[in-house]
Amino acid sequence: IGEYQAIGDSLNVGRMYNFYGNLNKDRGDVKGAENCYENAIKFYRNNMLGVAYVVFNRGKLAQQIGSNAAEKYYTEALNYAEKSKEKTLMRDVLFALYSLKKQNNNADASLRYYERYVSLKDSIESDKNKERIAELEFENDIKLLEHVNENQELRLQEDELKNNQFR
């Protein structure tokens, strides 16, 4: 972390603190995780997406320890993710909210979050499929152009041979 701080790379300092927060969370060190998450937010400053990931991780930590703050963190992370237009994070947060509401036996809210989650998941899959189709079409266009180019080269060679024979 010190190396990134020395060169003024606050984005990577924030990432490292978020990473260390996750390590502490996984080890069960709640205070260590919270301290790292707080530092991460300070270094992310105006990076909404970075803050969204940190707040999402804080929600996971709160849910892990049974804190009522989990929903607040998840909702805040969802807002940041929506502003950043980060569909993958939005999907993950919606699933976390669904799980939290299901865990708390709130069927109506759970269903609403699950429906949003499925819709977004399908949208992401659709986007991936469209990207793959575009890639395949591009590859096909390149092959077609290569084939046309080969045919033109053959015609030029034939024309050159005919010209040589004519001479």
C-alpha positions in Angstrom: 0.0 0.0 0.0 2.8 2.3 0.9 4.3 2.1 -2.6 1.0 3.2 -4.2 0.7 6.0 -1.7 4.2 7.2 -2.4 3.3 7.7 -6.1 -0.1 9.2 -5.3 -2.1 6.3 -6.8 -5.2 6.6 -4.6 -7.2 4.2 -6.8 -4.9 1.3 -6.2 -4.5 2.2 -2.5 -8.3 2.0 -2.2 -8.3 -1.4 -4.0 -5.7 -2.7 -1.7 -7.6 -1.6 1.4 -10.8 -3.2 0.0 -8.8 -6.4 -0.6 -7.4 -6.4 2.9 -10.9 -5.7 4.2 -12.1 -8.8 2.5 -9.2 -10.9 3.9 -10.0 -9.7 7.4 -13.8 -10.4 6.8 -13.0 -13.9 5.7 -10.7 -14.5 8.8 -13.5 -13.2 11.1 -11.7 -10.0 12.0 -14.6 -7.6 12.0 -12.8 -4.6 13.3 -9.9 -5.1 11.0 -12.3 -5.4 8.0 -14.2 -2.3 9.0 -11.0 -0.3 9.3 -9.8 -1.4 5.9 -13.2 -0.6 4.3 -13.2 2.9 5.9 -9.7 3.5 4.5 -10.7 2.2 1.1 -13.6 4.7 0.9 -11.3 7.5 1.8 -8.9 6.7 -1.0 -11.5 6.0 -3.6 -12.8 9.6 -3.2 -14.9 10.3 -6.2 -14.7 6.8 -7.8 -18.3 5.8 -7.4 -17.7 2.2 -8.6 -14.9 1.7 -6.2 -17.1 3.0 -3.3 -19.9 0.7 -4.5 -17.7 -2.4 -4.2 -16.5 -1.3 -0.8 -20.1 -0.6 0.5 -21.2 -4.0 -1.0 -18.4 -5.7 1.0 -19.5 -3.9 4.1 -23.0 -5.2 3.5 -21.6 -8.8 3.2 -19.7 -8.3 6.5 -22.8 -6.9 8.2 -24.9 -9.8 7.0 -22.1 -12.2 8.1 -22.2 -10.9 11.7 -26.0 -10.6 11.7 -26.1 -6.8 11.8 -29.2 -4.9 10.7 -27.0 -2.5 8.8 -26.6 -5.1 5.9 -29.7 -3.9 4.1 -28.6 -0.2 4.4 -25.2 -1.1 2.9 -26.6 -3.2 0.1 -29.1 -0.5 -0.8 -26.3 2.1 -0.8 -24.2 -0.2 -3.0 -27.0 -0.7 -5.4 -27.5 3.1 -5.7 -23.8 3.6 -6.5 -23.8 0.6 -8.9 -26.8 2.0 -10.7 -25.1 5.4 -11.0 -22.0 3.8 -12.4 -24.1 1.6 -14.7 -22.2 -1.5 -13.5 -24.6 -4.3 -14.3 -22.6 -7.1 -12.9 -22.3 -5.4 -9.5 -26.0 -4.5 -9.6 -26.9 -8.1 -10.2 -24.7 -9.3 -7.3 -26.2 -6.7 -5.0 -29.8 -7.6 -6.0 -29.0 -11.2 -5.3 -27.6 -10.3 -1.9 -30.7 -8.3 -1.1 -32.9 -11.2 -2.2 -31.0 -13.5 0.1 -31.2 -11.1 3.0 -34.9 -10.6 2.6 -35.4 -14.4 2.2 -33.3 -15.0 5.4 -35.5 -12.5 7.2 -38.7 -14.2 6.0 -39.8 -11.2 4.0 -41.3 -13.0 1.0 -42.7 -10.0 -0.8 -39.5 -8.0 -0.8 -37.5 -11.2 -1.5 -39.5 -11.9 -4.6 -39.2 -8.3 -5.9 -35.4 -8.4 -5.5 -35.2 -11.9 -7.1 -37.3 -10.8 -10.1 -35.0 -7.8 -10.6 -32.0 -10.0 -10.2 -33.2 -12.5 -12.8 -34.2 -9.7 -15.2 -30.7 -8.1 -14.9 -29.0 -11.5 -15.1 -30.9 -12.2 -18.4 -30.0 -8.8 -19.7 -26.3 -9.4 -19.0 -26.5 -12.7 -20.8 -28.2 -11.2 -23.7 -25.5 -8.5 -23.9 -22.8 -11.2 -23.9 -24.6 -13.1 -26.6 -24.9 -10.0 -28.7 -21.2 -9.3 -28.3 -20.3 -12.8 -29.3 -22.6 -12.6 -32.4 -20.9 -9.3 -33.3 -17.5 -11.0 -32.9 -18.5 -13.9 -35.1 -19.9 -11.6 -37.7 -16.7 -9.6 -37.7 -14.6 -12.8 -38.0 -16.8 -13.9 -40.9 -16.4 -10.5 -42.6 -12.6 -10.7 -42.3 -12.6 -14.2 -43.8 -14.8 -13.1 -46.6 -12.5 -10.1 -47.3 -9.5 -12.4 -47.3 -11.2 -14.7 -49.7 -12.1 -11.8 -52.0 -8.5 -10.6 -51.8 -7.1 -14.0 -52.7 -9.4 -14.2 -55.7 -8.3 -10.7 -56.9 -4.7 -11.8 -56.5 -5.3 -14.9 -58.6 -7.1 -12.8 -61.3 -4.1 -10.4 -61.4 -1.7 -13.3 -61.8 -3.9 -14.7 -64.6 -4.0 -11.3 -66.3 -0.3 -11.0 -66.0 0.3 -14.4 -67.5 -2.1 -13.6 -70.4 -0.2 -10.3 -71.0 3.1 -12.1 -71.0 1.8 -14.7 -73.4 0.4 -12.0 -75.6 3.7 -10.2 -75.7 
